[in-house]
């Protein structure tokens, strides 16, 4: 294989900078594409509905179909990477996204379009956790922090960039371009990944795939995501909110009972045994609840009150992602001298300051004075907090469960985002003042969720019985260089 291939199943310090850059480009490029897929069709929905003759309610399943498949398959996909090999599964997931994008982009009816979008979500679920696991497996030391920083940046940029790119592509061509754009990008990512990562087994061992548990967890998470999505549209008392959420709870109990009798549980409880990891998981869920609702409901304010169009709204949100980029790429080398847990707490405090600032919004607010400064503050806070949360989870988890740990991490983000949208719908629609009158209450509630995240952090990491030292990354095995593969 080429000497530009990163080999082995352990983190490595040696090797060509070009090889490392290409590996990072493949993994982070894939994550950026997957993040785009979650929002890129949102701007194109009116055109898509008109072209295919769909109602607004029917058209909502175009984005929802993606998220249901994505959320439902994350844990199973993580286990698949642990069993089959993260590199192989990562590349297979991107290939599925490419095929699904062709199906959806060329669809002539709703049924074909939904099949394509569900397959897109499945491909994203397969590639997402395995790509995240590879960051922990392949990178080491400062490179690992930089890799997590760039990964976190594209995660934050994905939602706003998807709306901007979707608007540009729909304006320049039509709604199909927002789906077909994945084809050339995905093929390029596959080519780079095969060249640099290869298909070598990366530390997996023979074990059962756990199909019965996989069926239960997929059904449980899909039901939970569906119930939360429905709650955000129809409210918490609607029967199709209550039934899926109740069914999800029953399925989770069944999963725990089944896993409890298995020598190879799909969801190993050892993942949650560490207070540091458990606190980080909960914090990511709560942070996702704040950030997803922040992006969605603030866009509603920008369009409904400040009268920005979809493309302008995407551009208006972009400074949040740029602030995140500055923090994770330019300030990380300075922040890395601070204990991981202390950095996470500092980041949450900064996020709280930005979210609390947005509680001042009303009908007379302006973008430059009242929206731009707090979203930049939020971006800076997320940039400080997100890398420690990811590293605490992924670098301290049992190596044999790297994939399923990454799957749990991304499931927490997905469930948290859906939960935030559903919970904050209450203040968004509860008052009589419309968007302008209710938006302040939305961010009052979001501030409360951020305070809860801080409380969880302090309790799990600094409360009675907690270990005081920062969690250390698991020791590296003997190092090899890319040239040794050749």
N, C-alpha and C positions, 0 to 999 in steps of 0.2 A: 504494500500500500504506500501511498505517497508519504514523504517525510513531513508533510504538513498535517498529518493525521494525529489527533490526540488519542493516545491509546491507554489501555489499562482500566482498572476499576477503582482507582484511588485518586485523590487530589495530587497534582503535580506542580512543582515550582519551576522546573526547567522547560526548555523547548522554545520554539520560535514564537516571537510576538505576533507574527502574522497568523500562525496557527491558532493562537488564543483569540485573536481578534475575529477570525472566521467562525470559530466555535460560538463565541458570544453573539456574533451577528446572526447565526442560524437560530439559536435558542430565543434570543430577545426579539428578533424579527418575527419569529413564529408567534410569540406572545402578543406582539403588537397587532399582527393580523387577526388573531383570535379576539382581542379586545375590540378591534374595529368592527368585527362581525356582529358584536352585540348591539351596536347602535347605528351602524352605517345605513341600514334600511329605514331608520325612523324618519329621516328627512324625506325620503323617497316615497313614504307610505301614501300620501294623497295622490301622487301620480300613479302609483301601482294600483291603488283601489279603483281609480278611474279607468285605467287600461283594462283591468280584468273584471270590472263591474262588481266590485265588492263593497259591502257596507263597512262602516267604521268598526263595528264590533267584530265582523268576520276578519277584517284586515289586521286586527290586533293580534291574531294568532301567528302572523308572520314573524314578529319579534318573539312572541311568547313560546312558539314551537322550538326555537333555538334554545331558549333558557331552560325549558323543561328537560330537553335531552341533555343539555350541558350539566345542569345541576344533578340530574338523576344518575349520571354515569361516572361522576368524578371519582368516587371511592373505588368502584370496580376497576376503573382505568388505572388508578394508582397501584392497585394490587396486580393488575396485568403487567405493569412495568416491572414490579418486583419479581414476578414469576418468569416472564418471557425475556426481559431485558429492556431497560429504559430507552436505549438508543433505537432498537428496532420498533418499539411501540411508538416512540416520538415521531419517527419518520412515517410510520403507517397512519398515524393520526393526521398529519399534514396532508398525506395523499388522499385520505378520505375527505378532508375539507375541500381539496381541489376538485374531486369528482362531484361532491355535493354542490359546490358553487356552480359548476357547469349545469347540473340538473336544475337548480333553482333559477339560474340566470336565463336559461332557455325555455323555462316553463310557459305553457300556453293556457294553463288553468290553475285554479287554487290548489287542487289536490297534488299536482306535480310540484308546485312551489313549496307546499308544506313538507312534502317528502324531502325535498332538497334542504330546507331549513332545519328539519329535525336531524338529517344526516350531518349538516354543518355543525350543529350543536354536539352531536356524538363525536365527530372528529376533533372538535375543540376540547371536549372532555378527555379524550384519549391523549392528545398532544400536550395539554396544559400541565397536569401533574407530573408527567414524565420529564418535560422540559425543566420544570422547577426542581425536580429531584436531581437532574443532571448538573444544575448549578452547584448543588451541595457536593456532588460526587466528583466532578471534574476540576473545580476551582479550589484554590487554597489561599489562606492568608489574605493579603491586601487585594489580590486579584478577586478573591471571593467576595469581599466587601464591595468592590467596584462592580462586580457582576450583579450582585443583589441590588445595588443602587440603581443600575441601569434598568434592571428588570422592574423594579418598583416604579421607576419613572414612566416607562411605557405603559404600565398598568394604569397610572394616574392620567396619562395623556390620552389613553385609548378612547374613552367616552367622548371627550370634546373633539378629538381629532376625527372620530367616526362621523360626528354630525357635520363637521366642516367638509370632510372628503365626500360624504354622501351628498351634501348640497352641491358641491362643485361637479361631481360626476352626473348627478341628475340634471343640472343646468346645462352641462356640455353635451350630454347624450340623452339617456333616459334611465329609468330605475334599474334596468338590467345591468348597467355598468357597475352599480354598487355591489353586485354579486359576482360578476365575471372578473372583476379586478383581482380577486383571490387567485385566479388560475395562473397567470404569469408569476405573481409573487410567490405562491406556494411551490411552483416548480423550481424556482430559483432557490428557495429555502431547502428543498429536498436535495438539490444538487450540492449545495454547500455542506449540508449535514452529512450526506453520504461520504463526501470527500474528507471532511475534517473529523467527524465523530466515528464514522464507520459503523459496522453492525456487530461489533464484538460484544459478547456477553459481558455485562458490567456488574459483576458481583452478585448475580442472582443464584439461587439454589433451587433444587427440585422441591416442589411443594404443591399441594392441591390448590387449584384456582378458587375453590369455594363458590361454585355456581349457585347452590341454594341460598347462601348468604348474600351473594351478589344480586339475586333476584329480589330478595327482601329489601336490601338497602336501596336499590334503584327505585323500587316501588315506593318506599318510605320517603325518600328525598323528592321524587317527582310529585308525590301527593302533597308534601309540605310546600314546595315551590308553587304548585298550582293553587293551593289554598291561600297562600300569601298574595299571589298575583290577583286572585279573585277578590280578596279582601281589599286590595288597593283600588279595585274597580267598582265593587258593589258594596263594600262595607263588611264589618266583622260579624254581623248577625245573619247574613245571607246563608241559606242552607248549603250552597256549594262552596262556602268558605268553611263552615263548621265540619261538614262531612269529610272532606279531604284531610283537614288538620287532625281530626280524631282518628281517621284511618292511618295517618302517618305515625301517630303515637303508638297505636296498636302494633304496627309493623316494626317499629323500633324495638318494642318489648320482645316481639317474636325473634328479631335478629339477635338481641342480647342473649336470649335463652338458647338459640341454636349455636351461637358462637361459644357460649359457655361450655358446651359439650364437645367442642371441636379442638383438636390438637393444633390446628392452624386457623385461628379465627380471622375473618376478613377484617374486622375492626379490633386489633389487639389493644387491650386496655393499658398495656405498657406505654403506649403513645401518650396517654393522659396521666401517667403515674407521677411525672415530674410537675411540681407546682409551677415552675417557671414556664414549662410548655403549656400547661392547662390555662394559666393566666394569659399567656400570649394568644392562645386560640380564642378565648373569650373576648380579649381586647380587639382582635381582628374582626370578629363578628360585630361588635358594637361600633367599631370605627367604620366598617362597611355600611352599617345602618345609617350612620351620619352622612357619609360621603355620597352614597347613592342618592339619598333623598335630597341632599344639598344640590347635586347636579340637576336632578329632575325638576324639583320644585323651584329652584332659582331660574331655570330656563323658562318655566311657566310664567314667572314674574317678568323676566326680560321680554318675553313675547306679549304677554297679556297686559302689562302695565307700561313698560318702556317702549313697546311697539317695535321691537326688533324682529326681523324675519329669521327663519331657521338658520341660514348661513351666518348672519350677524350674531345670533345667539351663540353658535358654536365658537366663533372668533372671540366673543366676549368672555367665554369660559376659559379660553386658552391660557391666559396668564396664570391660572391655577396650576396647570400642568408645567408651564415654564418655571414657576417658582419651585415646584417639585424637582424639576430638572437641575436647577441651580444648586439646590440643597444636596441632592444625591450624587451629583457629579463633581461639584466644585468644593463643597464644604465637608464631604465625608472624610477626607484625609485628616482634617483638623478635628472633626467630631469623633473619629475612631479612637482618640486618646481617652475618651470618656467611657466609663462603664456602660455596657449595653443597656442594662435596666434603667440606669439614670438617664440615658439618652431617650429611651422610650417615654419615660415620664415627662421629660422636658418637652418632647414633641407633642404629647397630649395636652399639656398646658397651653402651648402655642395654638393648637387647633381650637381649644376651648375659647381662647381670646378672639380668634377670627369668627367662630360661629356666634359667640355672644355679640360681637360687633354687628352681625347681620340682623339681630333682633330689632335694630333701629329702623329697618326698612318700612316704608309706607308708600302711599300714592304720590307723595311729593319728592321722593328720593331720586337721585340721579346716578348714572353709572360711574362716572369718574370719581365722584366724592364718596359714594355710599356703597358701591358694589366692588369696584376694583381693589381698593386697599384690603378689605377683609378676605377676599378670595386669594390674594397673594399671601396673606398671613396664614391662611389655612394650608395652602400649598407648601409653605416653608415648614409648618408643623408636621404635616404628613411625611415630608421628606426626612425629617429628623427621626420620626417614630417608626416608620415602616420597615427600615432595614433591620433594626434590632429585633422587632417582632419576628420577621422572617428567619433571621439567623438563629435566634433562641430556639425556634421550633425545629428548623431543618438541620442544624449542626449538632444538636444534642439528642436527636431521636435515634433509636436503634438502627444501625445501617441497613439491616435486612428489611426494614419497614420504611425505607426512604420514599418509595413511591406512594404507599397508602398514606403516609404522613403528609406528603404534598397534596394528596387528594382531600384529606380532611381539612387542610389549610384552605384550599380553594372552595371546598364546600362551605366552610365557615363564612367566607367572603360572599358566596352566592346567597346563602340563607340570610346572612346579615343584611345584604342589600335589599332582598325582597321583604324582609321584616321591617326595615326602616321605611320603605315606601308605604307599606300597609299601616304602620303605626302613625306615621306623620300625615297620612291622609286625614286623620281625625281632626287635627287643628286646621289643616288646609281647607277642608270643606265644612268645618263645624260652625264658623261664624257667619254673620250676615253681611260682612263688608266686602265680599269677593276676594280676589287674589290680593289686591292692594291692602285690604284690611286684615287678612288672615296670615300673610306671609311672616309677620313678626312672630306670631304664635308658633309657627312651624319651627323657627330657629330657637325659640324658647325651649320647646320640647327637645330639639336636637342638642341644645346645650345641656339639658338634663341627661341625655344619653351619654354625652362626652364626660360629664361628671361621674356617671356610673362606671365608665371605662377606667377613669382615674382611681375610683374606689376599688375596683377589681384588682388593678395593678398593685396598689398599696397593700391590699389584703393578702394577695397570693404571693407577692414577692418580698414584702417587708413585714407582714403580719406575724403573729406568734407562731414559732416553729419553723419559719422560713429560713432558708440558707442565705447568709449574707453575701458571699462572694458571687460575682457575676458568673453565669454559666459559661464554661469554656467550650470551644469547638472540640469535637472528638479528634483524637490524635491521628495524624496522617500516617499512612503506611509508607514503606520505603518508596522513594520517588523514582519515577522514570521519565524520560523525555520523549517528545514526539518522534525524535530520530530513531528511537529504539524499536518503534513499530515497523520501520522500513526494513 
